[in-house]
Each structure stands twice: as C-alpha cells, then as structure tokens.
Amino acid sequence: YQEIMVLARIRDAIQGKPKLDGEARLPEYFPVQPSGCERHADKLFKCLSDDATSKARDMETAGLHKSYYPDVEVKPMDDEAAKRVEELAKSGENVSSSVLPKAGDNPLEECRDFIAYYKRCCDRELKKKKNWILTEPYRVQEEYRYKQNSSS
C-alpha cells in the first residue's frame, strides 16, 4: 500500500501542477473524500469554508451575487458597501488590486488550484475498487421519501 502511494506522489510530481480549464466549478462527485485524496480534500474544504465563503458573503453584502431563482431580484444587504463598489467601478481604478468584490466574480476562483488538485486525485482514485461505493447511487426506503401531493 505504501509503495502505491509513493508511486502516486512521484507521478503527481512529474505531471506538475494540474490546470483547471474554464470557469472554476466543483466536480459532480463533490463532496466525496476518497481514500488516498484526504490531503487534497481537506485543503479544498478548508479553502471553501474560509476564502470562498468570505468572498461570497462580501458579494452578497454588496449585492453582486447571482440568484439561483429567476424570479428573485438581488438586493444589496449593505447599501454603503454597494455604493463603495459602485464608486470604485466608475472611477476606473485598478479593481483587481482592490479588496472589494466586483460584478461577475466567482467565489470559487479563490480555490482554483485546490479544486484542480482535488479533481485530478479523485478522477484517479474513484476508479479504484475501494472507492466505488462513494459514487454509487443509493435507494431511499419508501417511508423516508417525501410525499407527493396527488390531486384527485
């Protein structure tokens, strides 16, 4: 078992840093933690709970976040923060060096490297027999399912 882990580490070192193409998104199988990817999963979970969450909260405060529902209008939680962000955008200063969020930001960009490492590791480890159970769908017993309203 130790030899396999050592070979996986050597292969990762030779392959270099993984790249995440396109927008930063969490993989379909998130939040599984397959055996062998604990280190990458822990780093990703820590980044999501700290950096990405604080950026998402800042965006919500300034009213720059997107709603999941089309009929919900996004409003800033703090009008003062929204004004500061608006003034910064109008002034044309270097927004990237600013601590304030800007429209169109993706909070997951804070964790882009961690997502790439997590994805590479999970793509490799979830194929192994010991981790198959993590991707298998499971059946919920009838008594635990939500009741559907039947119109009769």
GICORFEN-V345619 format. One record per backbone hydrogen bond with DSSP energy under -1.0 kcal/mol. CO is the residue of the C=O (numbers start at 1). NH is the residue of the N-H. Records with the same first field share a line. If there is no record, write none. Layout:
# GICORFEN-V345619
CO = NH / NH
This chain:
# GICORFEN-V345619
1 = 5
2 = 6
3 = 7
4 = 8
5 = 9
6 = 10
7 = 11
8 = 12
9 = 13
10 = 14
11 = 15
12 = 16
27 = 30
29 = 32
34 = 37
37 = 41
38 = 42
39 = 43
40 = 44
41 = 45
42 = 46
43 = 47
44 = 48
45 = 49
46 = 50
47 = 52
48 = 53
50 = 54
51 = 55
52 = 56
53 = 57
54 = 58
55 = 59
56 = 60
57 = 61
58 = 62
59 = 64
60 = 77
61 = 78
69 = 72
78 = 82
79 = 83
80 = 84
81 = 85
82 = 86
83 = 87
84 = 88
85 = 89
86 = 90
87 = 91
93 = 95
102 = 105
106 = 109
107 = 110
108 = 111
109 = 112
111 = 115
112 = 116
113 = 117
114 = 118
115 = 119
116 = 120
117 = 121
118 = 122
119 = 123
120 = 124
121 = 125
122 = 126
125 = 128
128 = 131
129 = 132
131 = 134
132 = 135
141 = 144
142 = 145
150 = 152
